[in-house]
């Protein structure tokens, strides 16, 4: 037997090469095993590794893992900073700079490829990742595979850059909840200019701060100046991580899409389907048509068609278009721009049901009897051509006798039959009696530069109700069809209100003199009874708001929990696939269930359906908050011209800190701090939504109409600071009495004198 060959003791270069070639968990024991080091040589290896560490060649990480100094450990935590042109996420290590490196050492680029396993990561999210060094480029960079997403602890803050002098700047956050100011040293502000909107990285956490005063931060990105009105929506986009850029491959796929041909589809081009949308709409998802049912067995019944853009034909499973659509979940609508779910070539092009253009469609025929009860439905995959694109106002005016030139040829054949079918469908709607809330909506008017020129209330038209009812019926048919075929479905679910919220509502209504019975089976009809009673009273708007707040949040789910608000046993979103991913998935399910093509739900779609439902519920909520905050900022920018003026407002919320109010004309939301309500000391009743004066007995309650003075309008945060104008309070009140620290006051502790409602 030949003697074993001695393996030479490794050099420093040997150890470095081994650590680099094995980007996994490397320990001293792994190195010893790799170089067959035993016995006394272990002491020699320990000394070598210590010398290499002291010389800055190696570094020790978590649990003694060894990695090359200046390079990231194989497993680390990164924070997402953005998205590149290929649609992949970019990130930076949270523990940077590494030990021994200067503070201004730029971090290496970390790329997280967009795949199905990385979860829903957005700007500011942190994740534990496994790294592989990218040796195809000169600069130090890494490719990361996500192990798991971590709880969001973003250190990125958006704010306004204010240079104090040549060496120091401060950043004022755009979030009105963030009361910090951030200090920027000259070396950390890059190309930022005074008054510019910037994104900064806060480098000091609470646990590591060693000094008083502002936290230190570094400018990461310059986003534009506040002089540009479009910066208002940019704040919302960046604050909430709304994705605005598509991957290059996604754009290419959209642009490669070819115009439609009939093929083996049903030809619907002879049917004068029309689209009815807001006047400024650019994407047209749906078209409608109606006729009296010619079937003698269905006397006085109706036949309608709801034709929806066939987005599934263009956005196929596994495509880059699919990946980007999934990430977004939905389009986001701001007063000055739309952030679409799909590239413009599809959203405003081949998928949009434009007047006079051939377009692919997934359409549903629905038949109703004379009582508005649905008899049956039938789905077809077809080719259509919109006979006209009308605005809601143009459509309504035509029905009311003010017929435009475009609408005139359609009056007898299209418009009047649509209203006739709607009248029939209304009977069915009245029978099921959905929740009938009346919520005032306002439209922000902008000039070409993006400046607010006015805020007008949106007029509620029968045209809106007509289109809504057509869409609801098509959505119900989709859910029914998928249940019938035994196919999975993403339902739109809306559960009953919680008992706690109902009790709070019951007590509040009782304080206003309205009875809301306890113990009855919950149905929307119970709420509608209250709404009818207050329809012509000053309390109408606030009771609509409080009933809305009582409702649960509608979400997407693979479990059918029904839709309480619409009073429906099953419901799905089918009618807006250009702007909602949920509808695209329902389309794919229908295509598969009805064998309408080979581009239906695939195996991966089915496996991740529950994950998708949760994901798009989240993206929808993010968009709603971003849209609301953006609207608040536009309104505040407009109201800044009226600081110092008095306005009529309604109390929309009550807290211990003060009154939240809604301006009657503009719809803007303001706040009156209780500390500014001089003349009395006010106690808060959370259950009855009121503040009561200890001395005067004056009560300010949710829904009260009051006069306010606009003190401040901040277009950056969207905040409107107000002062209460009430001569009675000033005339009859006493100086504010300091509240004893720690004292609590129950209902029995309130003043016994009668309340004086304002």
N, C-alpha and C positions, 0 to 999 in steps of 0.2 A: 504494500500500500504506500503510495507516494506521500511524502510529508506535506502538510498544509503550507501554502505559500503565505509568507507574512505580508499583510496589507500595510502600506506605509501610513504613518500618522498624518491626518489631514492638515493641509495648510489653511491659512485664512481664506485664500481664494477658493479652495475646495469647499469650505463651509459656506461661503457666500453663494457659490454656484448651486449648492444643494438646497439652500433655503429658498433661493429664487425659483428653482425648478420644481419645487413642491409647495405651491401656494395653498396649503391647508394648515391644520393645526400642527405646528412643529415645536417640539420640546427638546430639552437636552437629551432625554432618553432616546428620542427618535434619531437624533444626530449620532449618538453612540452606537445605536443598532445599525445605522446605515454604513458606518465606517468600521464595524466589527471591533469596537473599543471595549475592552474588558479590564477588570482588575485595577492595577495601579494607574493604568492609562486614563481612567475616568477622572482622576484628580488633575491630570495634565489637561484633559479636555475642558474641565471646569475653569481652569486658569485661562485657557485660550479664549473661551467664550466671554469671560469677565474682561479680558484685555480688549477684545473686539467691541464689547459694549461700551467700555470706558473711552475707546477711541472713536466712538460714534459710528461704527460700522454696523452694529446690530442693536436692536431694541427689544425690550420685553413688553408684551402686552398682557391681555386678560389671561389669568391662570397660568402665567409663565410661558405663554406662547412666544416664540422667537421669530422675528422678522427683520428684514434688512432695514437699517436706519434710514430715515428719509422717505421710506415707502410705507404705505398703509398696511396694517395687519390684514390677514386674509378674511377675517370677519370683523365688521365694524358697523357703526351707526352712521347713516348719512341723512342729509336733509335735502329734499327736492327744491331746486331753485328755478326750474323752468322747463321748457320743451324745445327741442331743436327742430331744424327744418325737416328731418326725417320722421318726426312724430315721436321720437324717443325722449324720455325724461333725462334731464341733467340734474346732477346733485353735487353736494360738497360734504366732506366729512365733518361731523360735529366736533370732533376732538382735533382741532387744527389751530395753530401750527403744532407739529410734533415736538417732542422733548428736544431741547437744544437748538431749535430753529428760531430765527428772528421772527418777531411779531408780524412783520409785513411780508412774510413768505407767502406767495400766492398758492392757493390750494390746487391740487390736481383735478382734472376733469373726471367726473364719474358719470358714466352713461348707464341708464337702466332701460334695456330694450322693452318696447311695448309688446308684451305677450299676455296671455290669459292668466298667468300665474302671479303676476306682480300686484294684483289687487287694485283698488281704486286709489291711486296716489295722486295728489295734487300739490301745487306749490305750497311749501311750508310744512308738508307732512314729513315725518321721520320714519325710517325703516331700518331694520337689521338686515344687512346684505352680506353675501359672500363675493369677494372681489377676485378678479383675474386681471393681471396687468396687461395692458394693450401694448405689445412690443412692435406694432406695425407703424407707430408714429414716434417722432423724436421726443416730444414732450411727454412727461410722466402723466399717464392717464390709465383709467381702469374701466372694465366692464363689470357691472354688478348684477347679481341674481338675488332677487328678494327672498329672504327667509320668512320674514313676517313684518307687517306694518305695525308701527308703534303708535301709542296714544299721541295725538297731535299736540306738540309743544312748540309751535312755530316761533322763531325769534325774528321773523321778518315783519317790519312795520312800515306802513305807508304814511307819508306826511309831507308837509311843506318845508322846504329848505330855506332857512333864514340865516344869512351870514352876519355874524356879530362884529367881526373885524377880519383882518387878513389871516388869522390863525385858527379861529374858532367859529363854528356855526351851530345852530340849534335846529331841530326838526320838530314841528308841531304835528302830532298825529291827526289823520283825517277821521279816525274813529272817535266819536264824541264820548264813548265810554272810557277811552284811554286818556287819563289826565296827566300822563307823563310828558316831559320834554326830554329830547335826546341830544346829547352832546357829541358833536362831530369834530375831531381834530383835523387840521389842514391836510395831513397826509392821507386822510381817509375819505375826503369828499370828492375826489376824482374831478370830473368835469361839471359837477353840479353848480347851478347858478342861483342867485337869490330869487326867491319866489317860485322856484321850480318844484314840481311834484316828483318826489323821489321814493325809492324803496330802500330801506336801510335794514341792516342786520344788527340786532342788539347783541353785543358781545358780553354783557354782564348779566348773569343770572342772579336771582336773590341770594342763592346759597354761596356765591363767590364774591359778592360786593364787599369792598373794604373801605368805602368812603361814602360820605353823604353827598347829596346833590344829584344832578341829572345822570342817568345811565349813559354809558358810552356806546356809540354805534358807528357802523361803517356804511357808506353809501354803496349799494349794490347795483342800482339801475336808475337812470334818469328817464322820466316818463312824459315830460312836456311841461308847459307853463300854464298857470291858472288863467292867463289871458285868453287861452283857447277854450271856449265853452265845452268842447268835446272832452276836455279833461275830466269833466264831471262824471261821465260814464266810465272813463278809464279808472277812476277811483274804485268804483264798484267791481269792475272787471278784475283788477289786480287784488283787491281785498278778498274776494271770494274765489279766486283761482279759476275764473271763467276762461276756458280755452278759446283763443281767437285765431290761432294759426293752425292750418292743416298740414300734415306731412306732404312732402313733394309727391310721394307715390299716390296719395289720396287725390291730389289735384290732377295728376296724370290719369288716374282711373276715371275720374269724372269727365275729363275732357275727351277721353277715348270713347265714351258712351255714344252710341249711334242712334239716329232718329228712328222712331217706331215704324214698323210695317205690320200689316194685318196678320200674316201667317195663319195659324190655326185658332186665332182668337175670334170672339164674337164681335161682329161689326155693329157698333152703336152710333156710327157717325150720322145716320139719318134721324136720330132722336135729338131734338133741340135742347140738350142739357145746358144749363147756365150756371155760372159761378156768382155768388153773392158774398162780398167781402167788404172790409173797411176800404175807404176811398184810397188810402195810401198803401194798401197791401201789395206785396210783390210776389209772394208765394201763394198759390191757389191749390189747396189740397182737395177740395170737394166741389162737386157739381150736382144739381138736383133737377128733377123733372117730375111731372104728375099728370095723370089722366083719370077720368072716370072709368071704373072697371067695366070693360065691354061684356064681361061674363054675365049673362042674365040670371045666373044663380046667386050673384052678389049684387043685387039691386041697390043702387045708391052708394055702393062701395067705391073704393079708390085704389089705384095702382100707382106706386111711386118708385122712382129709381134714385138711389144715392150712389154716385160714381166717385171713387176715391183714387187719387194718384197711385199708380202701381210702383211704388218705390222699391219693393222687393226685387223687381226685375233688374234694377241697376245696382242695388246695394246687396251683394251676395255674401253668404257665410265665408269667413276666412279672408275676405278682401281688406285692403287698407281703408276703404270707405266704411266698411263695417266696424273696424277697430276704432276709428275716429268718432263714428256716430255713437258707439257704446260708451266711450269715455265721456262725451258731452251729455248724453241721456236725453237732451231736449235743446231746442233753441231758446235763447234768452233775449227778451225784448226791452230795450231802453227807449226813452223819448227821442233820441237822436240817432239810434242805430239798432240793428239786429245782429246778434251773434248767432249765426245759423248752425244747425246740427250737421248740415250737408253743405258741400261747396256750392258756390253760386251757379256753376254750370248745370247742377241738378236742381237745387232749391228754387232758383228763379228761371231755370231753363227747361230741360227735358222732363222733369217731374211735375212742373207747374202746369196746371190745366189752363193754358192761355187761350184766349179767344181766337178761333179760326185755325188752331194748330192741332194736328193729330197727336194724341197722347195715349199711352198705355194706361189702363184703368182696371181696378178690381171693383166691380159694381155689385150692388145688391138690389134686387127687385123685392118690394114688400107690398102685400095686399091687405087692405083694411075693410071691415064691414061698415055699415052705415053708422054704427055706434062708436067707431074709432078703435075697435078691437082688432088686433092683428090676426089675420087668418093664416098666412104662410109667408115664406120668403125663399129667395133663390139667388145664389151667387154665380157670377160669370166673370171670366177674365177677358176683357175686351179692348177695343180700340175706339176712342171717342174723339169728338171735335166740339169744343165749347161754342155754342151759338152766340153767346154774349157774356161779357164780364161786367156785372153791374155792382155799384156800391149799394150798401144798405139803404141809404137815403134815396137813391135813384129808383130802387126796387119798390120802396114804400110809397114814394111820390107817384109812381105809375099806378099803383093800386088805388091811391087816393084821388086819381084824376089828373095829376100833373105829369103828363107823359112826356119823357124825353124822346128825342129823335131815335136814339138807339133802342129804346124800349118799345116804341110804337109797333113794330112788326111782330112783337112777341106777346102782345096783350092777351089776345084770345086763345092762342095756342099754348102759351107757357105760363105767363104771370098769373092770370086769373085761375087757371086750374091748380096752380101751386097754393094759392090762398084758399081755394075750395077744399083741397086735400087737408090743409092745415086746420080748417074749421072742423073737419071730421075728426082729425087726430086729437084736437083739443078735448073732445068728449072723453076719449080714453084717458087723457092726462088728468082731467077733472075727476074721473072715477078713482084713479090711484092716488091723487092729491099729493104731489111731492111738496117738499118744503119751499115756501114761496117768499123768500127774503127779498127785500128791496134795498139794494146797496147803491148809494150814489157813486157814480164814476165821473172822473174828470179827465179831459184831454189837455195835454200841455202843447201849446202852439209855439213853434220855433221859426225864426227867420233863416235865410240861407246860410248865415254864419253860425247858426246853432244857438243864438240867444233867445231866451223866452220872451215872447211877445204877448202872451195871454194864457189864462187857464180857464177853460170853459167846461161846463157840465156836459156829459154825454147824454143825449136824449134817448130814452128807452123806446124802441119802435117795435111794432108787431113783426116787422121784418126780422129783427133779431130773434124773437121768440119762434118764428117759423123755422128759420135755419137751425136753431138749437134743437127743436123737436124732431126735425128730420135726422139730425146727427144722433140724437139719443136713440131713436128707433133703429138706426143702422148699427149702433154700438151694442144694443140689446141683442139684435139678430146674430151678431158675431159671437157673443158669449153663448147664446143658445145653441148655435151650430156646432161649436167646439165641444160643448157638453154632450150633445147628441151623438157626435162621432167618437167620443171618448178620448179626445186629444187634449194635451196640456194647454193651459191658457194663463196669461197674465191678466188677472181681473183688476178692475178699478173698484176698490172696496171702501166703504164708509160705514163704520160701526156706530151703534147707538151712543148717545152721550152717557158719560159716567154718572153714577148716582150722586156723587159729590157735587158735580157741576149742576145737576138738576136741582139739588137742594139749595145751592147758592142762588140760582135763578129764581126759584120759588120764593125765597125770602126777599129778594130784590123786588120782584113783581108785587109781592104783598105790601111792601113799603109804599108802592105807588097806587095801591088800591085795586090790583088785579089778582084774581085767583087762578092759580095753576095747580090743578088737582094732583094729589099724591096717590100713588099706588095703581094708577091706570096703566094699561099696556102702552108702551111708547110707540107713537106714530107721528109722522110729520104733521098730521091733522091737528094735534094738540097745540103745536106751536103756531100753526096757521090761524087757529081760533083767536089767540092773543093778538097776532099781527093784524087781523081784521078789526079788532076792537080799537086799536091805536092808529088805524090807517089815516084818520083825519085829525090827529092830535099832535101837539108839539113834541110829544114823546116818541113819535114814530121812528125816527132815525136811530135814537139811542137804544130802543128796544130791539130793533133789527140787529144792531151791533152786538148787544149783549146775548141775544139768541144765537148769533153766529159764533160768538166766543164759547158758547156752551157746547157746540158741536165738536165731535172728534175730527182728527185730521184725516182726509181721504188719502189713501196710499195705494201702491200696487202690491199684489199678492198672488201667489199661485193657489191659495185657498180661497174658495168662494164664500165670502162673509156677507154678501149682499151690499146694497147701497141704500143706506137709511135716508139720506137727503132726497134722492130721486124716487124713493119708495119702490125700489126694484129688487127682485130676488137675485138677479145676476146682471152683471154689467162689465163691459170691457171697452177699452179705447181702440177704435178702428179707423176713425175718420181723419186723422192728422199725421200720417207717417212722414211727411216732410219735416215736421218740427218735433215729433215725439217718437222716441225709440220703442216705447211700449206698443204703439200702433203698428210699427214695422214687424214686431214679433208676432202680433195677432194676425197680420197678413200672412206671414210665413206659415203659421199654424193652419190657417184656412186653406192655403195652397196645398199643404201636405194632406190635410184631412179630406179635401174634396178632389185630390189628384188633378190639380190645375197646372201642374208643372213640376220640374225637378229641383226647384229652388225654394222648397219649403223648409220647415225646421229640420236642422241636421242634428246629429247625435250630441255635438257639443252644446248647441242651443238648448236642447232638452236637459242636459246634465246641469247646466248653470242657470236654469230658468229662475230658481228661487233667489240666487245671488243677483241676477239681473234685476228682478223685481225690487229687491232691497236697494240696489245701486241707483236705479232710476228714481225711486222715491226720494233718495238723498239728493240727487242732482236737481230734481224738481224743487225741493225746499231751498236749496242754495240759490237757484235762479230767482225764486220768489222773493227771498230776502234781498238779493242784489238789486232786483227791479224796484222794490219798495224804497230801499235806501237811496238809489239813484234818483227816483222821483222826488224824494224829500229834499235832496240837494238842489235839484232844478227849481223846486218851489221856493226854497230858501234864497236862492240867487235872485229869483224874481221879486220876492218880498223885501229884499235888501233895499229896494228903491222906496219902500214905504215905512222905514223905521221912524218911530215917533208918531205914527198915526194910530187912531183907535179903530177897532174892528169888533164885529159881533162874532162870538164863537160859542161852541157847545162843549161842555165838559165831557170828554171821551174816556177819561180814566182818573182814578183817585188813588193816591198813595199817601203814606205818612210824610213823604218829602214835598208833596204839592199836588197841583192839578194839571192833568194833561188835557189839552184843549184842541179842537179842530176848528179852523177858521171857516165860517159859513160860505164865503165866496170862493176862496182859492182851494179849500180842502187841505191847506197846510196844517201840520201838526206842531203845536207849541207846548211850552211848559211854563207854569207859574210856580216858582218855589214858595213853599209855605212860609219861609223866612221873610218873604217880601210882602206877605199879607198882614200889614200892620193894622193895629186896632183891636186885636183879640188874640187869644191863644186857642189854637184849633186842635181838636181831638179827632183821630181817624177811626172810622168804623169800616173795616174791610168787608164785612158781609153785606152791608147796605150801600157800599160804595159812596161814602160821604165824608166830608169834614164838617165838624160842628163847633161853632164858637162857644167858648166856656162862659163868656160874659154876655154876649149879645144874643146867643141862641141861634144866630144865623147859620143856616145849613147850605153847603154847596155840594150837590149830589150829581152823580152821573146822569147826563142828559139835560142838565140845566143850561139855559141860554144866558150868557154873561157878556159883558163888555171888557175888552182887554186893550192894553197899550202895548204895541210891538216895541220892545226895547233893543233887541239884537237879532239879526238874521245872518247866520254863518253858512255860506255856500259850500265851505269845505266839509263841515260835519253834517250839514242838513238841519242844524238846530235852530229853533225859533224861541227866543227867550221873551216872556211876556210879563206884564204886570196887571193885576186885577184892578179894574176901575169900578168901585162900588161906594158911592157917597154915603149910604147908610152905615157901612162898616166903619168908615172914618169918623162919621159924626157921632155914632152911638157906642163905639168901642172904647176900650181902655188900653193903656200901653201893654205890650206883650209881657206876659208873666213867664219867667224862666221855668222850664220844666224840671222837676226834681230828678236827678240821675237815677236810673234804675226803676223808677216808678211806672207801674202798668195800670191801665184803667180798663175795666171790663164795661159791659153795657150798663150794669147797675151803677157805675160811677159817673155816668153822663149827667149833665145838667138836667134838673127836673123841670126847668121852664120850657114852655112850648117852643118847638122849632120854628124858625122863621125862614121859609124857603125863599131863595133868591131866584 
